[in-house]
Amino acid sequence: MKKARLLTGLLALSLALATAPAVMAQEEEAAFDPSSIPEVNQDEALIAYLAMEEELLAAGVTEEDIGAATDWLAGEAANIPAAQRDEMLAASMLADRDGGDDEFGKAEEDELIGGDDDEE
Protein backbone atom coordinates (compact mmCIF):
# COMPACT_ATOMS: atom_id res chain seq x y z
CA MET A 1 0.00 0.00 0.00
CA LYS A 2 2.85 2.39 0.82
CA LYS A 3 4.45 1.71 -2.57
CA ALA A 4 1.22 2.62 -4.36
CA ARG A 5 0.92 5.90 -2.44
CA LEU A 6 4.56 6.72 -3.05
CA LEU A 7 4.24 5.93 -6.74
CA THR A 8 1.05 8.00 -7.00
CA GLY A 9 2.75 10.91 -5.26
CA LEU A 10 5.74 10.74 -7.58
CA LEU A 11 3.49 10.57 -10.65
CA ALA A 12 1.51 13.59 -9.44
CA LEU A 13 4.74 15.51 -8.83
CA SER A 14 6.12 14.63 -12.26
CA LEU A 15 2.83 15.68 -13.88
CA ALA A 16 2.94 19.00 -12.03
CA LEU A 17 6.53 19.60 -13.11
CA ALA A 18 5.73 18.66 -16.70
CA THR A 19 2.86 21.15 -16.91
CA ALA A 20 4.69 24.02 -15.16
CA PRO A 21 6.21 25.49 -18.37
CA ALA A 22 2.80 25.54 -20.04
CA VAL A 23 1.25 27.30 -17.05
CA MET A 24 4.07 29.84 -16.97
CA ALA A 25 3.69 30.48 -20.70
CA GLN A 26 0.01 31.22 -20.21
CA GLU A 27 0.88 33.76 -17.50
CA GLU A 28 3.33 35.51 -19.83
CA GLU A 29 0.70 35.80 -22.56
CA ALA A 30 -1.59 37.63 -20.16
CA ALA A 31 1.05 40.26 -19.35
CA PHE A 32 -0.17 43.82 -18.88
CA ASP A 33 -0.02 45.99 -21.98
CA PRO A 34 -0.27 49.72 -21.21
CA SER A 35 -1.57 50.44 -24.70
CA SER A 36 -4.72 48.47 -23.84
CA ILE A 37 -5.84 51.58 -21.94
CA PRO A 38 -7.05 54.24 -24.41
CA GLU A 39 -5.48 57.11 -22.46
CA VAL A 40 -1.99 55.56 -22.56
CA ASN A 41 0.15 56.02 -25.62
CA GLN A 42 2.48 53.06 -26.09
CA ASP A 43 5.25 55.23 -27.54
CA GLU A 44 5.18 57.57 -24.55
CA ALA A 45 5.27 54.62 -22.16
CA LEU A 46 8.28 53.16 -23.97
CA ILE A 47 10.06 56.52 -23.99
CA ALA A 48 9.48 56.87 -20.24
CA TYR A 49 10.85 53.36 -19.65
CA LEU A 50 13.92 53.99 -21.82
CA ALA A 51 14.58 57.26 -19.97
CA MET A 52 14.36 55.42 -16.64
CA GLU A 53 16.68 52.73 -17.99
CA GLU A 54 19.22 55.40 -19.01
CA GLU A 55 19.04 56.95 -15.54
CA LEU A 56 19.63 53.56 -13.91
CA LEU A 57 22.62 52.89 -16.18
CA ALA A 58 24.02 56.34 -15.39
CA ALA A 59 23.57 55.60 -11.68
CA GLY A 60 25.71 52.48 -12.01
CA VAL A 61 23.16 49.69 -12.45
CA THR A 62 24.40 47.07 -14.91
CA GLU A 63 22.28 46.06 -17.89
CA GLU A 64 21.81 42.59 -16.41
CA ASP A 65 20.39 44.06 -13.19
CA ILE A 66 17.90 46.50 -14.75
CA GLY A 67 15.01 44.03 -14.48
CA ALA A 68 15.69 43.39 -10.81
CA ALA A 69 16.15 47.12 -10.20
CA THR A 70 12.82 48.02 -11.81
CA ASP A 71 11.07 45.27 -9.85
CA TRP A 72 12.57 46.62 -6.63
CA LEU A 73 11.61 50.19 -7.53
CA ALA A 74 8.05 49.11 -8.29
CA GLY A 75 7.81 47.46 -4.89
CA GLU A 76 9.20 50.52 -3.13
CA ALA A 77 6.90 52.87 -5.06
CA ALA A 78 3.89 50.79 -4.06
CA ASN A 79 4.71 51.49 -0.39
CA ILE A 80 4.84 55.29 -0.78
CA PRO A 81 1.67 57.10 0.34
CA ALA A 82 -0.09 59.11 -2.38
CA ALA A 83 0.56 62.46 -0.67
CA GLN A 84 4.29 61.76 -0.40
CA ARG A 85 4.38 60.58 -4.03
CA ASP A 86 2.76 63.86 -5.13
CA GLU A 87 5.32 65.85 -3.12
CA MET A 88 8.18 63.91 -4.68
CA LEU A 89 6.87 64.46 -8.21
CA ALA A 90 6.28 68.17 -7.57
CA ALA A 91 9.81 68.58 -6.18
CA SER A 92 11.20 66.76 -9.21
CA MET A 93 9.32 69.01 -11.62
CA LEU A 94 10.52 72.14 -9.80
CA ALA A 95 14.11 70.93 -9.93
CA ASP A 96 13.82 70.24 -13.64
CA ARG A 97 12.30 73.65 -14.29
CA ASP A 98 14.73 75.65 -12.18
CA GLY A 99 18.07 73.98 -12.68
CA GLY A 100 17.65 70.88 -14.75
CA ASP A 101 19.96 69.96 -17.56
CA ASP A 102 18.75 71.03 -20.94
CA GLU A 103 20.08 71.07 -24.46
CA PHE A 104 21.76 74.47 -24.11
CA GLY A 105 24.04 75.64 -21.36
CA LYS A 106 23.31 78.94 -19.62
CA ALA A 107 26.00 80.81 -21.58
CA GLU A 108 24.70 79.50 -24.90
CA GLU A 109 21.15 80.48 -23.94
CA ASP A 110 22.24 84.03 -23.04
CA GLU A 111 24.16 84.26 -26.29
CA LEU A 112 21.10 83.28 -28.30
CA ILE A 113 18.82 85.69 -26.44
CA GLY A 114 21.34 88.55 -26.58
CA GLY A 115 20.86 89.09 -30.30
CA ASP A 116 23.28 89.50 -33.16
CA ASP A 117 26.38 91.60 -32.61
CA ASP A 118 27.08 91.66 -36.36
CA GLU A 119 24.47 94.35 -36.99
CA GLU A 120 26.51 97.12 -35.29
Secondary structure, 3 states (H helix, E strand, C coil): CHHHHHHHHHHHHHHHHHHHHHHHHHHHHCCCCHHHCCCCCHHHHHHHHHHHHHHHHHCCCCHHHHHHHHHHHHHHHHCCCHHHHHHHHHHHHHHHHHHCCCCCCHHHHHHHHHCCCCCC
